[in-house]
Amino acid sequence: METSDKSVFKAQFNELVKPYMVLYVGSLFFVTVIGIVLLPFWFLGVGQWWSRLYYDKLECELTETAIRFKKGILVQVEKTIPLENIQDVTIVEGQLLKYFQLCIVKYE
């Protein structure tokens, strides 16, 4: 992204993302044999620590020409999508997401 790009809007994420991530990953652990062994560690502290760290690394910024999104702990991913390339914006709301009053926004 060019340094001359002026930020128009910087997103603020809902704090409920953290407990959502703990439950979501915990449910993924529950359906795997190895994950069942890890469930107590996940729910007794590792999940809260991981979700807090992940939440702190989330960034989304709208500039005059693009949307920039950053996420990740061990592997950090940064995506910059030029506004002229966006063809579709999809909002996903599953049952667990609705419970936490969250949604996922996807850009294509």
Buried (B, 14 or more C-beta within 10 A) or exposed (E): EEEEBEEEEEEEEEEBBBBBBBBBBBEEBEEEEEBEEBBEEBBEEBBBEBBBEBBEEBEBBBBEBBBBBBBEEEEEEEEBEEEEEEEEEEEEEEEEBEEBEBEEEEBE
